[in-house]
Amino acid sequence: MAGRDYGRKGQVEKADEAKKSDAQEFWDDIGVDLDSLSPKGQAVAGAVTGGVVLLVAFFLVAFTDLWWMLFIFGWLLFPALGAFARGVAGLADSGASKPLEGERERELLEALRDGGELSPAQAAMQTSLTVSEADALLGELAGGGHLRVRTRSGGIFYSLWEAEPGGPGELGGTRDSESL
């Protein structure tokens, strides 16, 4: 059964490659490598190509008797619309995937609160950060005195400072009358 599943998967991959080559044929013919463009570039290429096709269509219909050529060249609108949609979708994905600096720090601090003591690799597993991003952010927070740093078995571990009993972070602690 696994052989049949693999065979179907291979057929699907071949069909996807055929669709991809059909869609890319238009862009290859006009000399645009759509895959190498950024999402913004893809959206612009689709909008410009679609705009040119629509402008030519308008002039053909309005000022000439060649309206019938729309049926021959109207298909150019579909790859342009596809490139535009692909670019806009890429822009939407790229904006949502990068958290802001404050959100990254908060996510890391929540992981420290929940996990107690973490290494950069453990922090990366519990957050959306990479190991190098977690290491840099943990080092920055520790350098500012916000985290406790411990070494064990050659590894660096970070944790939140524990509140002192009766201190300002503890319930039931004494208050300074001047701060009221």
Accessible surface in RSA format (square Angstrom, percent):
REM  Atomic radii and reference values for relative SASA: ProtOr
REM  Chains: A
REM  Algorithm: Lee & Richards
REM  Probe-radius: 1.40
REM  Slices: 20
REM RES _ NUM      All-atoms   Total-Side   Main-Chain    Non-polar    All polar
REM                ABS   REL    ABS   REL    ABS   REL    ABS   REL    ABS   REL
RES MET A   1   165.42  85.7 124.12  82.1  41.30  98.3  89.77  76.3  75.65 100.2
RES ALA A   2    82.32  75.7  69.82 107.7  12.50  28.4  74.44 104.8   7.88  20.9
RES GLY A   3    57.03  70.3   0.00   N/A  57.03  70.3  41.96 115.1  15.07  33.8
RES ARG A   4   156.87  65.9 147.71  75.3   9.16  21.8  65.36  89.3  91.51  55.5
RES ASP A   5    67.79  47.5  61.96  61.7   5.83  13.8  27.68  65.1  40.11  40.0
RES TYR A   6   165.16  77.1 161.48  91.9   3.68   9.6 116.82  87.8  48.33  59.6
RES GLY A   7    32.47  40.0   0.00   N/A  32.47  40.0  30.64  84.1   1.82   4.1
RES ARG A   8   135.24  56.8 133.85  68.2   1.38   3.3  57.63  78.8  77.61  47.0
RES LYS A   9   124.40  60.7 119.25  73.2   5.15  12.3  67.16  60.4  57.25  61.0
RES GLY A  10    20.28  25.0   0.00   N/A  20.28  25.0  19.70  54.1   0.58   1.3
RES GLN A  11   124.03  69.4 117.94  86.2   6.09  14.5  38.34  81.6  85.68  65.0
RES VAL A  12    88.55  58.3  86.49  78.3   2.05   4.9  88.53  76.9   0.01   0.0
RES GLU A  13    85.61  49.1  83.83  63.4   1.77   4.2  31.78  61.5  53.83  43.9
RES LYS A  14   149.81  73.1 144.86  88.9   4.96  11.8  88.59  79.7  61.22  65.2
RES ALA A  15    49.04  45.1  40.17  62.0   8.88  20.2  47.89  67.4   1.16   3.1
RES ASP A  16    75.52  52.9  71.07  70.7   4.45  10.5  26.94  63.4  48.57  48.4
RES GLU A  17   115.28  66.2 110.62  83.7   4.66  11.1  41.46  80.2  73.82  60.3
RES ALA A  18    52.33  48.1  46.37  71.6   5.97  13.6  51.97  73.2   0.37   1.0
RES LYS A  19   142.52  69.5 136.93  84.0   5.59  13.3  88.21  79.4  54.32  57.9
RES LYS A  20   120.64  58.9 113.67  69.7   6.97  16.6  65.63  59.1  55.01  58.6
RES SER A  21    64.44  54.5  54.04  72.1  10.39  23.9  48.43 103.1  16.01  22.4
RES ASP A  22   100.73  70.6  86.03  85.6  14.70  34.8  27.33  64.3  73.41  73.2
RES ALA A  23    60.33  55.5  48.75  75.2  11.58  26.3  59.23  83.4   1.09   2.9
RES GLN A  24    23.30  13.0  23.30  17.0   0.00   0.0  14.75  31.4   8.55   6.5
RES GLU A  25   100.00  57.4  96.71  73.2   3.30   7.8  29.93  57.9  70.08  57.2
RES PHE A  26    21.76  10.9  16.64  10.3   5.12  13.3  20.75  12.6   1.01   2.9
RES TRP A  27     6.47   2.6   6.47   3.1   0.00   0.0   2.17   1.2   4.30   7.0
RES ASP A  28    90.29  63.2  69.87  69.5  20.42  48.3  28.00  65.9  62.29  62.1
RES ASP A  29   112.07  78.5  75.36  75.0  36.71  86.8  28.31  66.6  83.76  83.5
RES ILE A  30    92.26  52.5  59.10  44.0  33.16  79.9  67.66  48.7  24.60  66.8
RES GLY A  31    66.81  82.4   0.00   N/A  66.81  82.4  34.81  95.5  32.00  71.7
RES VAL A  32    42.45  27.9  38.07  34.5   4.38  10.6  41.94  36.4   0.51   1.4
RES ASP A  33    86.32  60.5  77.84  77.5   8.48  20.1  31.97  75.2  54.35  54.2
RES LEU A  34     4.59   2.6   4.59   3.3   0.00   0.0   4.59   3.2   0.00   0.0
RES ASP A  35    74.60  52.3  50.67  50.4  23.93  56.6  28.59  67.3  46.01  45.9
RES SER A  36    84.99  71.8  45.63  60.9  39.36  90.7  43.66  93.0  41.33  57.9
RES LEU A  37    63.66  35.5  54.33  38.9   9.34  23.5  56.14  39.4   7.52  20.2
RES SER A  38    64.60  54.6  51.38  68.6  13.22  30.4  45.55  97.0  19.05  26.7
RES PRO A  39    45.27  33.0  45.27  41.3   0.00   0.0  45.27  37.4   0.00   0.0
RES LYS A  40   139.82  68.2 139.63  85.7   0.20   0.5  82.59  74.3  57.24  61.0
RES GLY A  41    21.34  26.3   0.00   N/A  21.34  26.3  18.78  51.5   2.55   5.7
RES GLN A  42    13.99   7.8  13.99  10.2   0.00   0.0   0.00   0.0  13.99  10.6
RES ALA A  43     9.73   8.9   9.28  14.3   0.45   1.0   9.59  13.5   0.14   0.4
RES VAL A  44    80.58  53.0  78.49  71.1   2.09   5.0  80.58  70.0   0.00   0.0
RES ALA A  45    20.44  18.8  11.55  17.8   8.89  20.2  20.16  28.4   0.28   0.7
RES GLY A  46     2.11   2.6   0.00   N/A   2.11   2.6   0.00   0.0   2.11   4.7
RES ALA A  47    51.91  47.7  35.57  54.9  16.34  37.2  43.78  61.7   8.13  21.5
RES VAL A  48    90.66  59.7  83.88  75.9   6.79  16.4  90.06  78.2   0.61   1.6
RES THR A  49    25.76  18.3  22.40  22.7   3.36   8.0  15.08  20.3  10.68  16.2
RES GLY A  50     8.61  10.6   0.00   N/A   8.61  10.6   8.61  23.6   0.00   0.0
RES GLY A  51    36.82  45.4   0.00   N/A  36.82  45.4  30.83  84.6   5.98  13.4
RES VAL A  52    84.24  55.4  82.81  75.0   1.42   3.4  83.47  72.5   0.77   2.1
RES VAL A  53    21.08  13.9  16.51  14.9   4.57  11.0  19.83  17.2   1.25   3.4
RES LEU A  54   102.66  57.2  97.81  70.0   4.85  12.2  98.11  68.9   4.55  12.2
RES LEU A  55   101.79  56.7  97.75  69.9   4.04  10.2 101.14  71.0   0.66   1.8
RES VAL A  56    78.56  51.7  76.97  69.7   1.59   3.8  78.42  68.1   0.15   0.4
RES ALA A  57    19.15  17.6  18.16  28.0   0.99   2.3  18.96  26.7   0.19   0.5
RES PHE A  58   118.90  59.5 111.99  69.4   6.91  18.0 118.37  71.8   0.53   1.5
RES PHE A  59    97.24  48.6  96.82  60.0   0.42   1.1  96.96  58.8   0.28   0.8
RES LEU A  60    27.79  15.5  27.50  19.7   0.28   0.7  27.71  19.5   0.07   0.2
RES VAL A  61    83.93  55.2  67.30  60.9  16.62  40.1  67.30  58.5  16.62  45.1
RES ALA A  62    53.03  48.8  16.01  24.7  37.02  84.2  24.69  34.8  28.34  75.1
RES PHE A  63   141.29  70.7 107.96  66.9  33.32  86.7 115.19  69.8  26.10  74.7
RES THR A  64    59.99  42.7  41.92  42.5  18.07  43.1  51.42  69.1   8.58  13.0
RES ASP A  65   127.74  89.5 116.04 115.5  11.70  27.7  33.93  79.9  93.81  93.6
RES LEU A  66    74.50  41.5  74.50  53.3   0.00   0.0  74.50  52.3   0.00   0.0
RES TRP A  67   138.66  55.6 138.59  67.1   0.07   0.2 114.48  61.0  24.18  39.2
RES TRP A  68   114.20  45.8 112.38  54.4   1.82   4.3 100.84  53.8  13.35  21.7
RES MET A  69    45.75  23.7  45.75  30.3   0.00   0.0  36.84  31.3   8.90  11.8
RES LEU A  70    53.75  29.9  50.09  35.8   3.66   9.2  50.56  35.5   3.19   8.6
RES PHE A  71   165.29  82.7 134.37  83.2  30.91  80.4 139.76  84.7  25.52  73.0
RES ILE A  72    87.34  49.7  79.44  59.2   7.90  19.1  84.47  60.8   2.87   7.8
RES PHE A  73    95.51  47.8  94.99  58.8   0.52   1.4  95.37  57.8   0.14   0.4
RES GLY A  74    26.60  32.8   0.00   N/A  26.60  32.8  23.00  63.1   3.61   8.1
RES TRP A  75   131.94  52.9 126.72  61.3   5.22  12.3 115.67  61.7  16.28  26.4
RES LEU A  76    39.57  22.0  39.57  28.3   0.00   0.0  39.57  27.8   0.00   0.0
RES LEU A  77    57.43  32.0  57.43  41.1   0.00   0.0  57.43  40.3   0.00   0.0
RES PHE A  78   147.54  73.8 139.50  86.4   8.04  20.9 140.28  85.0   7.26  20.8
RES PRO A  79    29.81  21.7  17.85  16.3  11.97  43.5  28.66  23.7   1.15   7.2
RES ALA A  80     0.43   0.4   0.32   0.5   0.10   0.2   0.42   0.6   0.00   0.0
RES LEU A  81   109.72  61.1 105.91  75.8   3.80   9.6 109.35  76.8   0.37   1.0
RES GLY A  82    39.09  48.2   0.00   N/A  39.09  48.2  34.23  93.9   4.86  10.9
RES ALA A  83     2.61   2.4   0.00   0.0   2.61   5.9   0.79   1.1   1.82   4.8
RES PHE A  84    83.57  41.8  83.57  51.8   0.00   0.0  83.57  50.7   0.00   0.0
RES ALA A  85    56.05  51.5  47.78  73.7   8.27  18.8  52.68  74.2   3.37   8.9
RES ARG A  86    99.07  41.6  88.16  44.9  10.90  26.0  47.83  65.4  51.24  31.1
RES GLY A  87     0.00   0.0   0.00   N/A   0.00   0.0   0.00   0.0   0.00   0.0
RES VAL A  88    68.16  44.9  67.65  61.2   0.51   1.2  67.65  58.8   0.51   1.4
RES ALA A  89    54.65  50.2  47.44  73.2   7.21  16.4  53.97  76.0   0.68   1.8
RES GLY A  90    19.57  24.1   0.00   N/A  19.57  24.1  17.40  47.8   2.17   4.9
RES LEU A  91    78.16  43.5  70.28  50.3   7.88  19.8  70.51  49.5   7.65  20.6
RES ALA A  92    68.24  62.7  47.39  73.1  20.86  47.4  60.10  84.6   8.15  21.6
RES ASP A  93    99.55  69.7  94.12  93.7   5.43  12.8  28.59  67.3  70.96  70.8
RES SER A  94    49.41  41.8  41.46  55.3   7.96  18.3  35.67  75.9  13.75  19.3
RES GLY A  95    57.26  70.6   0.00   N/A  57.26  70.6  38.27 105.0  18.98  42.5
RES ALA A  96    91.11  83.8  52.46  81.0  38.65  87.9  63.41  89.3  27.69  73.4
RES SER A  97    79.73  67.4  50.12  66.9  29.61  68.2  49.12 104.6  30.61  42.9
RES LYS A  98   160.22  78.2 146.50  89.9  13.72  32.7  91.16  82.0  69.07  73.6
RES PRO A  99    51.50  37.5  34.91  31.8  16.59  60.3  40.70  33.6  10.80  67.1
RES LEU A 100   125.62  70.0 122.60  87.7   3.02   7.6 125.55  88.2   0.07   0.2
RES GLU A 101    94.17  54.1  85.98  65.0   8.18  19.5  60.84 117.7  33.33  27.2
RES GLY A 102    51.36  63.3   0.00   N/A  51.36  63.3  39.47 108.3  11.89  26.6
RES GLU A 103    96.51  55.4  89.49  67.7   7.02  16.7  41.19  79.7  55.32  45.2
RES ARG A 104    48.12  20.2  48.12  24.5   0.00   0.0   6.62   9.0  41.50  25.1
RES GLU A 105    55.76  32.0  55.76  42.2   0.00   0.0   4.09   7.9  51.68  42.2
RES ARG A 106   162.52  68.2 160.26  81.7   2.26   5.4  48.17  65.8 114.34  69.3
RES GLU A 107    53.73  30.8  49.75  37.6   3.99   9.5  27.82  53.8  25.92  21.2
RES LEU A 108     0.00   0.0   0.00   0.0   0.00   0.0   0.00   0.0   0.00   0.0
RES LEU A 109    56.02  31.2  54.46  39.0   1.57   3.9  54.85  38.5   1.18   3.2
RES GLU A 110    65.83  37.8  64.80  49.0   1.03   2.5  15.16  29.3  50.67  41.4
RES ALA A 111     8.57   7.9   2.85   4.4   5.72  13.0   7.85  11.1   0.72   1.9
RES LEU A 112     1.19   0.7   0.00   0.0   1.19   3.0   0.00   0.0   1.19   3.2
RES ARG A 113   155.26  65.2 132.66  67.6  22.60  53.8  61.27  83.7  93.98  57.0
RES ASP A 114   108.51  76.0  70.81  70.5  37.70  89.1  32.15  75.7  76.36  76.2
RES GLY A 115    39.27  48.4   0.00   N/A  39.27  48.4  16.04  44.0  23.23  52.0
RES GLY A 116    38.71  47.7   0.00   N/A  38.71  47.7  36.51 100.2   2.20   4.9
RES GLU A 117    42.96  24.7  28.65  21.7  14.31  34.1  19.55  37.8  23.41  19.1
RES LEU A 118     5.26   2.9   5.26   3.8   0.00   0.0   5.26   3.7   0.00   0.0
RES SER A 119    18.96  16.0  18.96  25.3   0.00   0.0  13.29  28.3   5.67   7.9
RES PRO A 120    20.03  14.6  20.03  18.3   0.00   0.0  20.03  16.5   0.00   0.0
RES ALA A 121    50.79  46.7  49.08  75.7   1.72   3.9  49.08  69.1   1.72   4.5
RES GLN A 122    67.18  37.6  67.16  49.1   0.02   0.1  13.15  28.0  54.03  41.0
RES ALA A 123     0.00   0.0   0.00   0.0   0.00   0.0   0.00   0.0   0.00   0.0
RES ALA A 124    15.53  14.3   7.14  11.0   8.38  19.1   7.39  10.4   8.13  21.5
RES MET A 125   154.18  79.8 117.22  77.6  36.97  88.0  84.07  71.5  70.11  92.9
RES GLN A 126   103.26  57.7  68.49  50.1  34.77  82.8  34.70  73.9  68.56  52.0
RES THR A 127    17.49  12.4   0.40   0.4  17.09  40.7   5.32   7.1  12.17  18.4
RES SER A 128    81.24  68.6  43.92  58.6  37.32  86.0  52.00 110.7  29.24  41.0
RES LEU A 129     9.83   5.5   2.58   1.8   7.24  18.2   2.77   1.9   7.05  19.0
RES THR A 130    76.55  54.4  70.03  71.0   6.53  15.6  74.92 100.6   1.63   2.5
RES VAL A 131    78.88  51.9  75.96  68.8   2.92   7.0  75.96  66.0   2.92   7.9
RES SER A 132    82.50  69.7  70.36  93.9  12.14  28.0  53.64 114.2  28.87  40.4
RES GLU A 133    67.91  39.0  63.52  48.1   4.39  10.5  21.24  41.1  46.67  38.1
RES ALA A 134     0.00   0.0   0.00   0.0   0.00   0.0   0.00   0.0   0.00   0.0
RES ASP A 135    67.16  47.0  64.77  64.5   2.39   5.6   5.95  14.0  61.21  61.0
RES ALA A 136    69.55  64.0  52.31  80.7  17.24  39.2  64.29  90.5   5.26  13.9
RES LEU A 137     5.21   2.9   3.64   2.6   1.57   3.9   4.81   3.4   0.40   1.1
RES LEU A 138     0.00   0.0   0.00   0.0   0.00   0.0   0.00   0.0   0.00   0.0
RES GLY A 139    32.85  40.5   0.00   N/A  32.85  40.5  24.02  65.9   8.82  19.8
RES GLU A 140   119.38  68.5 100.60  76.1  18.78  44.7  45.16  87.3  74.22  60.6
RES LEU A 141    13.52   7.5  13.05   9.3   0.47   1.2  13.52   9.5   0.00   0.0
RES ALA A 142    21.12  19.4   7.04  10.9  14.08  32.0   7.37  10.4  13.74  36.4
RES GLY A 143    71.90  88.7   0.00   N/A  71.90  88.7  38.45 105.5  33.45  74.9
RES GLY A 144    51.37  63.3   0.00   N/A  51.37  63.3  28.32  77.7  23.05  51.6
RES GLY A 145    47.83  59.0   0.00   N/A  47.83  59.0  30.17  82.8  17.66  39.6
RES HIS A 146   113.05  61.8 100.43  69.8  12.62  32.3  60.72  62.6  52.33  60.9
RES LEU A 147     4.22   2.4   0.14   0.1   4.08  10.3   0.14   0.1   4.08  11.0
RES ARG A 148    56.04  23.5  55.14  28.1   0.90   2.1  14.15  19.3  41.89  25.4
RES VAL A 149    72.18  47.5  46.05  41.7  26.14  63.0  46.05  40.0  26.14  70.9
RES ARG A 150   100.60  42.2  94.72  48.3   5.87  14.0  36.19  49.5  64.41  39.0
RES THR A 151   101.23  72.0  77.34  78.4  23.89  56.9  45.86  61.6  55.38  83.7
RES ARG A 152   123.03  51.7 116.14  59.2   6.89  16.4  65.87  90.0  57.16  34.6
RES SER A 153   128.62 108.7  71.79  95.8  56.83 130.9  54.48 116.0  74.13 103.9
RES GLY A 154    85.27 105.2   0.00   N/A  85.27 105.2  42.86 117.6  42.41  95.0
RES GLY A 155    24.21  29.9   0.00   N/A  24.21  29.9  24.17  66.3   0.04   0.1
RES ILE A 156    81.46  46.4  76.66  57.1   4.80  11.6  76.66  55.2   4.80  13.0
RES PHE A 157    35.99  18.0  35.65  22.1   0.34   0.9  35.65  21.6   0.34   1.0
RES TYR A 158    12.89   6.0  12.89   7.3   0.00   0.0   0.66   0.5  12.23  15.1
RES SER A 159    14.99  12.7  14.81  19.8   0.19   0.4  11.39  24.3   3.60   5.0
RES LEU A 160    63.47  35.3  57.51  41.1   5.97  15.0  57.51  40.4   5.97  16.1
RES TRP A 161   138.66  55.6 116.91  56.6  21.75  51.1 115.49  61.6  23.17  37.6
RES GLU A 162   128.41  73.7 108.65  82.2  19.76  47.1  43.25  83.7  85.16  69.5
RES ALA A 163    61.00  56.1  27.69  42.7  33.32  75.8  38.70  54.5  22.31  59.1
RES GLU A 164   133.32  76.5 127.40  96.4   5.92  14.1  43.33  83.8  89.99  73.5
RES PRO A 165   130.21  94.9 105.95  96.6  24.26  88.2 109.05  90.0  21.16 131.5
RES GLY A 166    43.13  53.2   0.00   N/A  43.13  53.2  27.20  74.6  15.93  35.7
RES GLY A 167    12.86  15.9   0.00   N/A  12.86  15.9  12.57  34.5   0.29   0.7
RES PRO A 168   146.53 106.8 110.06 100.3  36.47 132.6 118.67  98.0  27.86 173.2
RES GLY A 169    65.79  81.1   0.00   N/A  65.79  81.1  32.39  88.9  33.40  74.8
RES GLU A 170    75.46  43.3  65.37  49.5  10.09  24.0   6.13  11.9  69.32  56.6
RES LEU A 171   179.08  99.7 156.10 111.7  22.98  57.8 157.95 110.9  21.13  56.9
RES GLY A 172    86.62 106.8   0.00   N/A  86.62 106.8  43.78 120.2  42.83  95.9
RES GLY A 173    23.88  29.4   0.00   N/A  23.88  29.4   3.98  10.9  19.90  44.6
RES THR A 174   129.08  91.8 106.41 107.9  22.67  54.0  84.41 113.4  44.67  67.5
RES ARG A 175   192.36  80.8 159.17  81.1  33.19  79.0  55.65  76.0 136.72  82.9
RES ASP A 176    91.49  64.1  78.87  78.5  12.62  29.8  34.80  81.9  56.69  56.5
RES SER A 177    90.44  76.4  72.66  97.0  17.78  41.0  45.54  97.0  44.90  62.9
RES GLU A 178   160.14  91.9 124.96  94.5  35.18  83.8  48.74  94.3 111.41  91.0
RES SER A 179    91.31  77.2  50.51  67.4  40.80  94.0  49.59 105.6  41.72  58.4
RES LEU A 180   149.79  83.4  87.07  62.3  62.71 157.6 101.58  71.3  48.20 129.7
END  Absolute sums over single chains surface
CHAIN  1 A    13010.8      10278.5       2732.3       8319.2       4691.6
END  Absolute sums over all chains
TOTAL         13010.8      10278.5       2732.3       8319.2       4691.6
